[in-house]
Amino acid sequence: MTLNEVYVTKMSHDLSGIIGTLHNTAELAEMDSEFVAEGLLLLKNSADVLAARLKFFRALLGSDTKIDSAVAVQYLSTITAMFHINGVVENRLSLAFVLLATECLLRGGTITFLPDAVTFSGETVVLDSIKENILCAKEQVLNPQYMAALWISNWMKANNRVLTLNKTATQIMFSFSANE
């Protein structure tokens, strides 16, 4: 699997469920006239989720140059857990950390952007050893479940930066500095 295949597979996975919901809701509305009003609300909500996720992935992986906190906040609103952002989301690296946060903050939490650092804080913060090794450039595992870690690791390498981690049970701080 190539890195591009990892990105496309992850994005497709995150979009396919909501597309299935849209399709199934439309089919039910066609078959049951009593479901139409409820179905329209579900279609609108599902379309909003799809739009937010597409906008997020276009900003992270595509050529979209408008990257700001609103893109991240709208994406996070499509996730079941509750997230808060402190600081400013201003580039693709920030978006990649937002995606990683959805994988590490299982019950939601706070993502804090600082100069040359990002902190995840929450009740349950999990970073498995494979993602940690990918982030710290110790290994590269081309698997869609590691897409955010791979993206961040490749960005660090391309920008001659080194990522270091400081973990506790309720917080992870990702610090990055120039490679010496």
C-alpha positions as CSV (number, residue, x, y, z in Angstrom):
1,M,0.0,0.0,0.0
2,T,1.3,3.5,-0.9
3,L,0.9,6.6,1.2
4,N,-1.7,8.0,-1.2
5,E,-3.6,4.7,-1.0
6,V,-3.6,5.1,2.8
7,Y,-5.0,8.6,2.6
8,V,-7.7,7.7,0.1
9,T,-8.7,4.6,2.1
10,K,-9.0,6.5,5.4
11,M,-10.9,9.3,3.8
12,S,-13.2,6.8,2.0
13,H,-13.8,4.9,5.2
14,D,-14.8,8.2,7.1
15,L,-17.2,9.2,4.3
16,S,-18.8,5.8,3.3
17,G,-21.0,5.4,6.4
18,I,-22.6,8.8,6.0
19,I,-23.1,8.2,2.3
20,G,-24.8,4.9,3.1
21,T,-27.1,6.8,5.6
22,L,-28.1,9.3,2.9
23,H,-28.9,6.5,0.4
24,N,-30.8,4.4,2.9
25,T,-32.8,7.4,4.2
26,A,-33.8,8.4,0.6
27,E,-34.9,4.8,-0.1
28,L,-37.0,4.7,3.1
29,A,-38.6,8.0,2.3
30,E,-39.6,6.7,-1.1
31,M,-41.2,3.6,0.4
32,D,-42.9,5.1,3.4
33,S,-44.8,8.4,3.1
34,E,-45.0,8.7,6.9
35,F,-41.2,8.7,7.1
36,V,-40.7,11.7,4.7
37,A,-40.7,14.5,7.3
38,E,-38.3,12.5,9.6
39,G,-36.3,11.4,6.6
40,L,-35.8,15.0,5.3
41,L,-34.4,16.0,8.7
42,L,-32.1,13.0,8.7
43,L,-31.0,13.7,5.1
44,K,-30.2,17.3,6.0
45,N,-28.2,16.3,9.1
46,S,-26.3,13.6,7.1
47,A,-25.6,16.1,4.3
48,D,-24.2,18.5,6.8
49,V,-21.9,15.8,8.2
50,L,-20.8,14.8,4.8
51,A,-20.1,18.4,3.8
52,A,-18.0,19.0,7.0
53,R,-16.0,15.9,6.5
54,L,-15.4,16.5,2.8
55,K,-14.3,20.1,3.5
56,F,-11.9,18.8,6.3
57,F,-10.3,16.2,4.1
58,R,-10.0,18.6,1.1
59,A,-8.2,21.1,3.4
60,L,-5.9,18.4,4.8
61,L,-5.2,16.4,1.7
62,G,-6.2,18.6,-1.3
63,S,-5.4,22.0,-2.7
64,D,-7.8,23.9,-0.5
65,T,-6.0,27.0,0.8
66,K,-8.6,28.2,3.2
67,I,-7.6,26.5,6.4
68,D,-8.9,27.8,9.7
69,S,-10.4,26.8,13.0
70,A,-13.9,26.6,11.5
71,V,-12.9,23.7,9.3
72,A,-11.7,21.8,12.3
73,V,-14.6,22.7,14.5
74,Q,-17.1,21.6,11.9
75,Y,-15.3,18.3,11.4
76,L,-15.1,17.7,15.1
77,S,-18.9,18.3,15.4
78,T,-19.4,15.2,13.2
79,I,-17.6,13.0,15.8
80,T,-19.7,11.5,18.7
81,A,-17.3,12.7,21.4
82,M,-17.1,16.4,22.4
83,F,-13.9,18.3,21.6
84,H,-12.7,21.8,22.4
85,I,-9.9,23.7,20.6
86,N,-7.6,26.2,22.3
87,G,-5.4,28.2,20.0
88,V,-5.6,28.6,16.2
89,V,-5.9,26.0,13.5
90,E,-4.0,27.6,10.7
91,N,-2.4,24.9,8.5
92,R,-2.5,21.3,7.3
93,L,-0.3,20.2,10.2
94,S,-2.9,21.6,12.7
95,L,-5.6,19.6,10.8
96,A,-3.6,16.4,11.0
97,F,-3.3,16.9,14.7
98,V,-7.1,17.4,14.9
99,L,-7.6,14.0,13.1
100,L,-5.1,12.4,15.4
101,A,-6.9,13.8,18.4
102,T,-10.1,12.0,17.4
103,E,-8.2,8.8,17.6
104,C,-6.4,9.5,20.9
105,L,-9.1,11.3,22.9
106,L,-11.6,8.5,23.0
107,R,-14.1,10.4,25.2
108,G,-13.3,13.7,23.7
109,G,-11.2,16.4,25.3
110,T,-9.2,19.5,24.5
111,I,-6.7,20.1,21.7
112,T,-4.4,23.0,22.5
113,F,-2.2,24.6,19.7
114,L,0.9,26.4,20.9
115,P,3.9,27.6,19.0
116,D,5.8,24.4,18.1
117,A,3.6,22.2,20.2
118,V,0.2,20.6,20.4
119,T,-1.4,19.1,23.6
120,F,-4.2,16.6,23.8
121,S,-6.0,16.6,27.3
122,G,-8.9,14.5,28.3
123,E,-10.3,11.9,30.7
124,T,-8.9,9.1,28.5
125,V,-5.9,9.7,26.3
126,V,-4.5,6.8,24.3
127,L,-1.6,6.6,21.9
128,D,-0.8,3.1,20.8
129,S,2.9,2.1,20.4
130,I,2.6,1.8,16.6
131,K,1.3,5.4,16.2
132,E,4.0,6.6,18.7
133,N,6.7,4.8,16.7
134,I,5.4,6.3,13.4
135,L,5.2,9.8,14.9
136,C,8.8,9.5,16.3
137,A,10.0,8.3,12.9
138,K,11.0,4.9,14.3
139,E,8.9,3.0,11.8
140,Q,6.4,3.5,8.9
141,V,3.3,1.3,8.8
142,L,1.3,1.9,5.7
143,N,-2.2,1.3,7.1
144,P,-5.2,3.6,7.0
145,Q,-5.7,3.4,10.7
146,Y,-2.4,5.2,11.1
147,M,-3.1,7.9,8.5
148,A,-2.9,10.9,10.8
149,A,0.4,9.7,12.4
150,L,1.9,9.0,8.9
151,W,0.9,12.5,7.7
152,I,2.4,14.2,10.7
153,S,5.6,12.1,10.5
154,N,6.0,12.9,6.8
155,W,5.4,16.6,7.4
156,M,8.1,16.6,10.2
157,K,10.6,14.9,7.8
158,A,9.8,17.2,4.9
159,N,10.2,20.2,7.1
160,N,13.3,19.0,8.9
161,R,11.6,18.9,12.2
162,V,11.8,16.4,15.1
163,L,8.7,15.4,17.1
164,T,9.0,14.5,20.8
165,L,6.2,13.2,23.0
166,N,5.5,13.7,26.7
167,K,2.7,11.5,27.9
168,T,0.6,11.0,31.0
169,A,-2.7,9.2,31.5
170,T,-4.7,12.4,30.8
171,Q,-2.4,14.4,28.5
172,I,0.0,14.1,25.5
173,M,2.2,17.0,24.5
174,F,3.7,16.8,21.0
175,S,6.6,19.2,20.7
176,F,8.5,19.8,17.5
177,S,11.9,21.4,17.0
178,A,14.4,21.9,14.2
179,N,16.4,18.8,13.3
180,E,20.0,19.4,14.3
